[in-house]
Amino acid sequence: MFTEVEHLLKKAAIVLTISFLVLIPAGVFPGAAHGQKWQGTDKVIEELASKMGGAKARPPLLNTDQGDLLLFLFAVGGFAAGVIVGVNWDRLFRRKEGSCESADVPDQGLAKPGQQA
Amino acid sequence: MHITEGMLPVKWAVTWYGVSALCVAKGLRDLNIKVKTVPAIKQMLGLLGAAVFIISLLPIPVPIAGTSAHPTGTPLAAILVGPFLSSILATVALLLQALFFAHGGLTTLGANVLSEGIVGSLVGYLVFRGLRRLGAGLGLAAGIAALLGNLSVYMATATELALALHGNQPVWSITWKFMLAFLPAQGPLAVLEALVTGGIIRYINIQRPDILRHLGVVNEPSPSSDVNFRGDNNVYRG
């Protein structure tokens, strides 16, 4: 049963991926034309909560949302996270020349199914 | 979803901190054991920690809704390292986001850890395990786990907000109102997260199936992955 479902889902996945790739860039222009701001869902919910329950958001302890400061922090944070992902990805998936083993994380004791590492 | 600083009354903020602290403590205990016993766990935790941080901070525009929203990443982490270790990764990511990225807040950290780090991880992990027991393939099980894990994060956030802000109205009706506000943006992103998570788990199974076995994600070697891993069929002949 799952094989058939998987087959159908694979097709659906391809269609959805293509739809997303087309829809996101296509959506930017109509969105801009209608003056939409691509507001974050967090902000939408915050406004709804304020309307319904009277909850009022406070500025964060360290308010970095000032000028280009937040943009700078996002750039630095994204770069640092990217480096950490890249280095660890390389350690896990880069293989030694002519070997199945990763350069840093060897395939320890897994020659047989069920064998203890 | 990051509940903004100051949105929750003190009573609820403290309650969610308490619940989250219990799960994170269990995660720290698991961490101590796994660091000593599971090869490659440090690299995997480093990779997943940074991935959860960046995925849960990435605003993706959703044209259907006209808003931006972010995936969660915690179901993927939970599938690979377990729900409690995943909750530690989410706690670190959410703390950094609250301190330096104006996302979430310190008073709402407990609530955000509970919804994204714990509920998302537990639902993702349990759905994955359940589907694997029923015989689902790795990619399919991971994809559905990520889809439901993602939606459960928003269901939990909606419930947290509704419990704190429902006033005289029934909690379920307020929860439903918040869910309706989430769904237009979060529904498509849940599908996207499902596709990405399913793809990543399949990729790891092809590249390093031994890592999935070390981590306890799979028990038996799959013949197709062995062929891809070694380039022949002789891996398990001893």
Interface residues (C-beta under 8 A of the other chain):
Chain A: M1 F2 T3 V5 E6 L9 A13 L16 T17 F20 L23 I24 A26 G27 V28 P30 G31 H34 Q36 W38 Q39 G40 T41 D42 V44 I45 E46 L48 A49 M52 G53 G54 A55 K56 A57 R58 P59 P60 L61 L62 N63 T64 D65 L70 L73 F74 G77 G78 A80 A81 G82 I84 V85 V87 N88 W89 R91 L92 F93 C100 S102 D104 V105 P106 D107 Q108 L110 A111 K112 P113 A117
Chain B: M1 H2 T4 E5 G6 M7 L8 P39 A40 Q43 M44 G46 L47 G49 A50 A51 F53 I54 L57 P59 I60 P61 V62 P63 I64 G66 T67 S68 A69 H70 L96 A98 L99 F100 F101 A102 H103 G105 L106 L134 G135 A136 G137 G139 L140 G143 T157 L161 A164 L165 H166 G167 I174 K177 F178 A181 F182 A185 Q186 P188 V191 L192 L195 G198 Q207 R208 D210 I211 R213 H214 E220 P221 F229 R230 G231 V235 Y236 G238
